[in-house]
């Protein structure tokens, strides 16, 4: 784990580039490979237009959308999201070896490798794919690197699946004590309310 010198003492923090890659992975899974969210069903995209909309929203929410997506790229991201979900599920179930094997497959498929290059007038930036890599191939490499760093540095428990009923959303826990269990405060409050109602019924 990369420690941010400005972080609160004792707080675990990823480097910003790794955070960005993990957040893209989280967003892709939650938009494109989740069937229940917040206690409600989340049907698969019914058509290519909705699939493109969801894929663009996933990248936009992670501040990673640079241009509109075509149908081919959206389908590729959906396939990647399903593979990433398997990794989150394996980590959540403490099957780290399975998660590692899945990540190694993504590395092999994407040809992930450290590579320095600049885009336009931007400064040199460390990527994990060659400049000529395809769009989905690039995101496959980047997301795999982010998740692999968390798992390989002993912080796989920071990758979570929401503990609320009927919610399959995933998250990365960047809190100080690593105690996060829910994808959002809405799900946390939903579970607290259910427990309160159960206690009221028991008391009655």
C-alpha positions in Angstrom: 0.0 0.0 0.0 1.3 3.4 -0.8 1.1 5.7 2.2 0.2 9.4 1.6 2.5 11.5 3.8 -0.3 14.0 4.3 -2.7 11.4 5.6 -3.8 11.1 9.2 -1.4 9.0 11.1 -2.5 5.4 11.0 -4.8 5.9 8.0 -4.2 3.6 5.0 -4.2 5.5 1.7 -3.6 4.4 -1.8 -1.6 6.5 -4.2 -3.9 8.7 -6.3 -3.3 6.8 -9.5 -4.2 3.5 -7.9 -7.3 5.1 -6.3 -8.4 6.2 -9.8 -8.0 2.7 -11.2 -9.8 1.0 -8.4 -12.6 3.5 -8.5 -13.1 2.9 -12.2 -13.3 -0.9 -11.4 -15.9 -0.2 -8.7 -17.9 2.0 -10.9 -17.9 -0.4 -13.8 -19.0 -3.3 -11.6 -21.8 -1.3 -10.0 -23.2 0.0 -13.3 -22.7 -3.0 -15.6 -22.5 -6.2 -13.5 -24.9 -5.7 -10.7 -28.4 -7.2 -10.5 -29.6 -5.7 -7.2 -28.7 -2.3 -5.8 -30.0 -0.5 -2.7 -32.7 -3.1 -2.2 -34.0 -2.9 -5.7 -33.5 -5.0 -8.8 -31.3 -3.5 -11.4 -32.2 -5.2 -14.8 -29.5 -5.7 -17.4 -29.4 -3.0 -20.1 -32.3 -3.7 -22.5 -30.5 -2.4 -25.6 -27.2 -1.0 -26.8 -28.2 2.6 -26.2 -28.9 1.9 -22.5 -25.7 -0.1 -22.3 -23.7 2.9 -23.7 -25.4 5.2 -21.3 -24.5 3.0 -18.3 -20.9 2.5 -19.5 -20.5 6.2 -19.9 -22.0 6.9 -16.5 -19.6 4.4 -14.9 -16.6 6.2 -16.4 -18.1 9.7 -15.7 -18.7 8.8 -12.0 -15.1 7.8 -11.7 -14.0 11.0 -13.6 -12.6 8.9 -16.4 -14.9 9.6 -19.4 -12.9 11.5 -22.1 -15.2 10.9 -25.1 -18.5 9.3 -26.0 -18.4 5.5 -26.2 -19.5 3.4 -29.2 -21.4 0.1 -28.8 -18.3 -2.1 -29.2 -16.4 -0.3 -26.4 -19.5 -0.4 -24.1 -19.9 -4.2 -24.7 -16.2 -4.6 -23.9 -16.5 -2.7 -20.7 -19.5 -4.8 -19.7 -17.5 -8.0 -20.2 -14.7 -6.5 -18.1 -17.1 -5.5 -15.4 -18.3 -9.1 -15.0 -14.8 -10.3 -14.7 -14.0 -7.6 -12.1 -17.1 -8.6 -10.1 -15.7 -12.2 -9.9 -12.6 -10.7 -8.3 -14.5 -8.6 -5.8 -16.6 -11.7 -4.9 -13.5 -13.9 -4.4 -11.8 -11.3 -2.2 -15.0 -10.8 -0.2 -15.2 -14.6 0.4 -11.6 -14.7 1.4 -10.6 -16.7 -1.7 -7.5 -14.7 -2.3 -5.8 -17.4 -4.4 -8.8 -17.4 -6.8 -8.8 -13.6 -7.0 -5.1 -13.7 -7.8 -5.6 -16.3 -10.5 -8.4 -14.1 -12.0 -6.2 -11.0 -12.0 -3.3 -12.9 -13.6 -5.6 -13.9 -16.4 -6.5 -10.2 -16.9 -2.8 -9.3 -16.9 -2.1 -11.9 -19.6 -5.1 -10.9 -21.7 -4.4 -7.2 -21.6 -0.6 -7.4 -21.9 -0.3 -5.2 -18.8 3.2 -3.7 -18.5 4.6 -0.4 -17.0 4.9 2.1 -19.8 5.8 5.8 -19.6 4.3 8.1 -22.3 2.6 11.4 -22.7 -0.7 12.4 -24.2 -0.6 15.6 -26.2 1.1 18.3 -24.1 0.6 16.5 -20.8 3.7 15.5 -18.8 5.0 11.9 -18.9 2.6 9.6 -17.1 3.0 6.0 -15.9 0.5 3.8 -17.7 0.1 0.0 -17.5 -0.4 -0.5 -21.2 1.3 0.5 -24.4 0.0 3.7 -26.2 -1.3 1.5 -29.1 -3.4 -0.7 -26.7 -7.1 -0.8 -27.5 -9.6 1.1 -25.3 -10.9 -1.9 -23.4 -7.5 -3.5 -23.2 -6.1 -0.4 -21.6 -8.9 -0.3 -18.9 -8.5 -4.0 -18.3 -4.8 -3.5 -17.6 -5.4 -0.4 -15.4 -8.2 -1.9 -13.3 -6.3 -5.2 -12.9 -3.2 -3.3 -11.6 -5.2 -1.3 -9.1 -7.0 -4.4 -7.7 -3.8 -6.5 -7.7 -1.9 -3.8 -5.8 -4.5 -3.8 -3.1 -4.6 -7.6 -2.9 -0.8 -8.1 -3.2 0.0 -5.5 -0.5 -2.1 -7.2 2.1 -5.1 -4.8 1.9 -7.5 -7.0 -0.1 -10.0 -6.5 2.8 -10.3 -2.9 1.6 -12.2 -4.2 -1.4 -15.8 -4.9 -0.3 -19.2 -6.1 -1.3 -22.2 -4.3 0.3 -23.5 -6.1 3.4 -27.0 -4.9 3.0 -29.7 -7.3 1.8 -30.5 -7.1 -1.9 -27.5 -5.0 -2.8 -24.6 -6.3 -4.8 -22.7 -3.0 -5.1 -19.0 -3.1 -4.4 -16.7 -0.4 -2.9 -13.1 0.4 -1.9 -12.7 1.3 1.8 -10.3 4.2 2.3 -11.5 4.9 5.8 -9.0 5.1 8.7 -10.0 2.0 10.5 -11.1 -0.1 7.6 -14.5 -0.9 9.1 -16.8 0.0 6.2 -19.4 -2.6 5.4 -21.9 -0.9 3.1 -21.7 0.7 -0.4 -23.5 3.9 0.8 -25.0 5.6 3.8 -28.4 4.8 2.3 -27.8 1.0 2.6 -26.4 1.5 6.0 -29.5 3.4 7.2 -31.7 0.8 5.5 -30.1 -2.0 7.6 -30.2 0.1 10.8 -33.9 0.8 10.3 -34.7 -2.9 9.7 -32.8 -3.8 12.9 -34.7 -1.1 14.8 -38.1 -2.4 13.5 -37.1 -6.0 14.4 -36.3 -4.9 18.0 -39.6 -3.0 18.3 -41.5 -6.1 17.2 -39.5 -8.3 19.6 -40.2 -5.9 22.5 -43.9 -5.9 21.7 
